[in-house]
Amino acid sequence: MSYDSEFDRSLGKNEILRGYDSFKNVYIRSKVLEAGYLRCFLQIDNNFTSPQSLKVGFTVSKRKARKAFQRNRLKRLIKEAYRNEKHRLLHKENIKIIFTLSDSGVKSLNILFKYGFKLFSNNMHNVFDSINKDYTQS
């Protein structure tokens, strides 16, 4: 797999959404986008004062994946898909995003463990297209 050198494919600590209250605020004040196996909670905040204005979080609930190793594997796959596809997100200011497993993903955990990275990458691409389209319309 070749990587383009012009894109930053890292996921730094300053990009990760942390803390119970931060997640709670995004869940309450967000727009929900779904693409395949991913559900995305998107919050566009005009009062965001952090120097790094794009914050992202990853969750998989215990109700959707019962075993800890399953949840951790799915979160790693979603993070990797985000890390490789984030260059497609055009507008990165004042955004908080939480990615989680959708209900259709719960029904096909075995498929996700085998082909998860490719599936999540395709779904991530669709989510970013939706976000970019929302930004250009508003």
C-alpha positions as CSV (number, residue, x, y, z in Angstrom):
1,M,0.0,0.0,0.0
2,S,1.5,3.3,-1.0
3,Y,0.9,6.4,1.0
4,D,0.9,9.9,-0.5
5,S,3.5,12.0,1.3
6,E,1.3,15.2,1.1
7,F,-1.2,13.9,3.6
8,D,-0.7,13.7,7.3
9,R,-1.8,10.2,8.3
10,S,-1.1,10.5,12.0
11,L,-3.6,10.7,14.9
12,G,-2.2,12.9,17.6
13,K,-3.2,13.1,21.2
14,N,-4.5,16.7,20.6
15,E,-7.0,15.4,18.1
16,I,-8.6,12.8,20.4
17,L,-11.8,13.7,22.3
18,R,-11.4,12.9,25.9
19,G,-13.6,13.0,29.0
20,Y,-17.1,11.9,29.9
21,D,-18.5,15.4,29.7
22,S,-17.0,16.0,26.2
23,F,-18.6,12.8,24.9
24,K,-21.9,13.6,26.6
25,N,-22.0,17.1,25.0
26,V,-21.3,15.8,21.6
27,Y,-24.0,13.1,21.9
28,I,-26.6,15.7,23.1
29,R,-25.8,18.4,20.6
30,S,-25.0,16.5,17.5
31,K,-26.3,15.6,14.0
32,V,-26.2,11.8,13.4
33,L,-24.9,10.4,10.1
34,E,-25.0,6.7,9.2
35,A,-23.0,5.0,6.5
36,G,-23.0,1.2,6.4
37,Y,-21.4,-0.1,9.6
38,L,-20.6,3.3,11.1
39,R,-22.7,5.9,12.9
40,C,-21.2,9.3,13.2
41,F,-22.2,12.0,15.8
42,L,-21.1,15.3,14.3
43,Q,-21.1,18.6,16.3
44,I,-20.1,21.9,14.7
45,D,-19.3,24.3,17.5
46,N,-18.7,28.0,16.9
47,N,-17.4,28.6,20.4
48,F,-14.6,26.1,20.2
49,T,-11.4,27.7,21.6
50,S,-8.9,24.9,21.4
51,P,-5.9,25.5,19.1
52,Q,-6.6,22.1,17.5
53,S,-10.2,22.5,16.3
54,L,-10.9,19.0,15.1
55,K,-11.6,16.5,17.9
56,V,-12.6,12.9,17.3
57,G,-13.7,10.0,19.5
58,F,-14.3,6.3,19.0
59,T,-16.7,4.1,20.9
60,V,-18.2,0.7,20.8
61,S,-20.8,-0.1,23.4
62,K,-20.8,-3.2,25.6
63,R,-24.4,-3.9,24.3
64,K,-23.1,-4.2,20.7
65,A,-19.9,-6.2,21.4
66,R,-20.0,-8.2,24.6
67,K,-16.3,-9.1,24.9
68,A,-13.6,-6.5,25.6
69,F,-11.3,-7.9,23.0
70,Q,-14.1,-7.4,20.4
71,R,-14.7,-3.8,21.4
72,N,-11.0,-3.0,21.4
73,R,-10.5,-4.6,18.0
74,L,-13.4,-2.7,16.5
75,K,-12.2,0.6,18.0
76,R,-8.7,-0.1,16.6
77,L,-10.2,-0.8,13.1
78,I,-12.3,2.4,13.2
79,K,-9.4,4.5,14.3
80,E,-7.2,3.1,11.6
81,A,-9.8,3.8,9.0
82,Y,-10.2,7.3,10.3
83,R,-6.5,7.9,10.3
84,N,-6.1,6.8,6.7
85,E,-9.2,8.7,5.4
86,K,-9.1,11.9,7.4
87,H,-7.4,13.8,4.6
88,R,-10.7,13.6,2.7
89,L,-12.3,15.9,5.3
90,L,-12.1,19.3,3.8
91,H,-13.2,21.6,6.6
92,K,-11.5,20.8,9.9
93,E,-12.4,23.8,12.0
94,N,-14.8,23.7,15.0
95,I,-15.8,20.1,14.6
96,K,-16.2,17.3,17.1
97,I,-16.9,13.8,15.8
98,I,-17.7,10.5,17.5
99,F,-17.6,7.3,15.5
100,T,-19.4,4.3,16.8
101,L,-20.7,1.0,15.5
102,S,-24.1,1.1,13.8
103,D,-26.9,-1.4,14.4
104,S,-26.1,-3.1,11.1
105,G,-22.6,-3.6,12.3
106,V,-23.8,-5.5,15.4
107,K,-25.5,-8.2,13.2
108,S,-22.3,-8.9,11.3
109,L,-19.4,-8.9,13.8
110,N,-17.7,-11.9,12.2
111,I,-17.6,-10.0,8.8
112,L,-16.2,-6.9,10.5
113,F,-13.4,-8.9,12.2
114,K,-12.3,-10.3,8.9
115,Y,-12.8,-7.4,6.5
116,G,-13.4,-4.5,9.0
117,F,-10.6,-2.2,7.9
118,K,-11.7,-2.1,4.2
119,L,-15.4,-1.8,5.1
120,F,-14.8,0.9,7.7
121,S,-12.6,2.8,5.2
122,N,-15.4,2.8,2.6
123,N,-18.0,3.9,5.2
124,M,-15.6,6.6,6.5
125,H,-15.2,7.9,2.9
126,N,-19.0,8.2,2.6
127,V,-19.4,9.9,6.0
128,F,-16.7,12.5,5.0
129,D,-18.5,13.1,1.7
130,S,-21.7,13.8,3.6
131,I,-19.9,16.2,6.0
132,N,-18.2,18.0,3.1
133,K,-21.5,18.3,1.3
134,D,-23.2,19.7,4.5
135,Y,-20.4,22.3,4.8
136,T,-20.7,23.5,1.2
137,Q,-24.5,23.8,1.5
138,S,-24.5,25.9,4.7
